Amino acid sequence: MSVTAGVATITLNRPAKHNALRQQTFAELGRAFDAADADPSVRAIVLTAAGDRIFCSGIDLDADGLPDNSQEWDDHTRGNAAVISKIWYCDKPVITALNGGAIAGGCNLAVVGDLTIAAEHAFLSEPEIRHGALSPLLMLPWLMQFKAFNELYLTGDRLSAERARESGLVNRVVPADQLRAEAQRLAERVAHAPAYAATLAKRAVRLTLDIQGFKAAQDAHRYIDTYLLASNGVTEKERLMSILAEQGMGAFLRERDTPYGER
């Protein structure tokens, strides 16, 4: 984490692994947001990632091994959701700056901020439906049009940065070489507001969504995700998980996405 002009920048820094989220990454991310939220000199937070191609490719299915029983899956989904939820309920304004693709759990991180800026080549995607899973949090139906959400969620297809802007998921789309500067500029502009007023404004918005059922929906969504992940006898899901275990991530993705015309 670095701090400039009252803006803390938190950077996912695993570009060789497409900034995938292993358990260590989740822990570090949680600690960084705790530190930024507690630092009185920080008035806004930018979340971005290293590299120029992928913002975050989602949960790292290789790094930590896969759970093998329902209790372990429940611990896994609860821990992942808790860190993203921490960012959602952060008292300080959060700007997400997408330097590339935001996939699966990475899509959650892309849209969890109060504002989102995307490089022109960035995209959003929640492809978990293709291998029998769900995203850590059910963010998209609260943030975009219902029909557009279903198209994205039920196909696992990508949404370009410009389409994401049209759908309300992204505020601005900028050339890649301007992304960091534009995120800093917008964060500094947000930081001009009295800090406590910004905190109360965020709390009011989050409380309003919770009254409408947001938090309860997240809890229900996580239980359903745990059920899907820990289920037995789902032939297609188990076939794909066997390919992942025996042949690795590349073979898994090829087998999963080829029926959709993607490789």
N, C-alpha and C positions, 0 to 999 in steps of 0.2 A: 504494500500500500504506500502511495506517495500522496502528499498534500500540497496543493498550489492554490493560492488565493482563496482559501477556505473550501476548496473542492478536493475531496479524497478520491483518488483513482485506484480502483481494485482491479487487478488484471489476472484473468485465467492464463496460466503460463505453462501449458503442455502442448505447444504447437506440433511437435512430432507425433503426438497422439490425438491430434485434432481437438485439443483442449477437452478431452473426455473426462468425465467426472468419476474418479475412483473415490473410495471412502476417505482417503487422506485429503483429497481435493475438497470434498464437502466440509470436512472438519476445518480446514484452513480458510475456506470461504466464510464459514460461520464465525470464526474468530476475527477475521478481518472486518466483517460488518459489525460485530460487537464493539471492536476497537473504534471504528469510525463513528458509530452511534454515540459512544461514550466520550469522544474527544470534543471539548467545547469549541475548538478552533475550526472544526469541520461543520460546514453549513449545508453541504450537498455532496452527493456521492455519485461517481461515474463507475459503472461496471462494464468492462470491456475485456478483450482477449488478445493474446499475442498471435502474431502471424497475419497473413493477408488473405486467407482463404476460408477458414472455418472459425466461427465464433465459439461454438461448442457442439460436439457431436453427440451429446447425451451421456448416459450412464456407461462407464467402461465395463463391459461384460467380461473382459479378459483379466483385468488387474487383480481382482479380489476373489475370484471364483464365485460360482453361483450357489445360493442357498439350496439345501436339499430337503427341507421340511417346512411345514406351514409356519411354525414359530420363527424360523430364521427369515422366511420371506416377509413376515409381518414386521420384524425388526428392521429389515432392509427398507421396505417401503416407508415405514414410519420415519426412519432417520433421514432418508432423502427428502421427503415432504417437509420435514421440520426445518431444514436449512432454507429451502425455497420460501417457506412460510415466514421465516425470520426476516427475509429480505422484503417480503410483501408488507409486513407490519413494522418495518423500520421507521422510526420517528422522523428521520431526515429524508428530504427529497432524493430519489434515486433516478438517475438517467442511465439507461442501457445503450451502449454504443456497439452496434453489430458490424464487425469487420469481415463478416462472411456468413456462411450457413449456420443456422440455429436449428438443431435437429433434436427431436424427442425431448428429453429433460433439458436440453439446451434451448429448446423453444420456450419452455417454462421460464428459464432465466432471461430470455430475450424480452419477454413481455411483462415480467414481474415488476419492472420499474414504473415510476409515475410517468415518465416520458421515454420514448425510444427513438433513436436516430440510427439509420442504417446506411451502409455503403451501397452503392448502386448494384453491386454484384451479390449482395446478401440475399438470403432466402430463409423462409421459415417452413418447418415441416414437423409433423408428429406422426411418424410411420409405425408406431407401436402396434396398431391394429393388424398390421401385416404379419406379426409373429405372436399374436395372442396376448398382448399386454396393453396397459394404458399409461398415460403420462403421469408423473408424480403428483401434480396438482391439476385440477380441471379448471384452467384459467380461461380458455378461449371463448366458451359460451357467454362469459360475463363481459367480454371485451369486444366482440364482433357480432355481425349479423348471424342469425340462426342458420339460415340456409348456407351461407358461406362457410360457417363453422362445420356443418355436417359434411360438406364437400371435402374439406380439408381432413377432418377427423376420420371419416369412413373410408377414404381412399389412401390416406398416408401421402398424398401428393404434396409437392412443393408449392409454396406461395412466394412469388418474387417480391422483392422489396417494394416495388411500386404497387403491386396488388395488395400487399400488406398495408401500405399507406392508405389505399382506397378503402380497405376493410376496417380501418381504425386501429390497427395494431402498431403502426409506426407513425410517428409525427412528421419526420422529415427524411428524405432520401438525398444523400450527398455523394459527390465523388469520393472514392476511397481515400485519396490523399488529403481530404479535408475533414475526415471523420473525427479524428482526435481533437482538432482545433474547434470544430463546431460543437462537439460534446462539452468541451471545457467552457466555451462561450455561453452555451445554454445553461450549464450548471452554475456559472457565476451569476448569470441573470436571475436565476431562481434563488440564489443565495442572498440577493439583496433584501428579500423579505425578512421581517423580524423572525428570528429563529423559532420562538415559541408559537408565533402565529402559524408558521408553516407546519409545525408539529401538530397543533390542534386541528388545522385544516386536514392534514392527512388522517388523523384519528377519526375525524368526523366522517370522511369519505369511507374509510374502512368499516367503521361502525354501521354506516348506512347499508353497505353491502352485506355485512354480517346479519343485520336485521332482515334483509331480503333472503337470507339463507346461504350466503357464500361459505361460511365456515362449516356449517353442517354438511353442505354439499361436498366439501373437501374430505371430510371424515368418511362420508359414505363412499366417495370415489376411491379412497385409499383402500378401504375394506374390499371393494370389488376388485381392485387391482391385485391385492394380495390373493384373493380367491382365484383369479385367473392364472396368476403366476405359479401358485402352488397346486393347481388342478392336475389331475391325472386322467388319462384316457382321451385327451384331446389330440388326435392323431397328428394333425398338421403341425401344431405347436411343438409336439414332442419330436417330430422328425427334424424340424428346424433347429431345436436345441441340441439334438444329437450331432447335427452337422457342425454347429458352433463348437461343441466340445471336442469333436474328433478332427475337424479340418480347419478350424479357425474362423476369424471374423470375416475375412474376404469371401470365403466359400459361403458362409451364412448369409451375407448380404446379397451375393449373386443369386442364391437360391430363393431368397425372400422376394427380391425385387424384379427378377426376370419376368414373372407372369404379368407384371404391370408395364412391361416394355422398357424397363430401366435396368441399367447395368453399372 
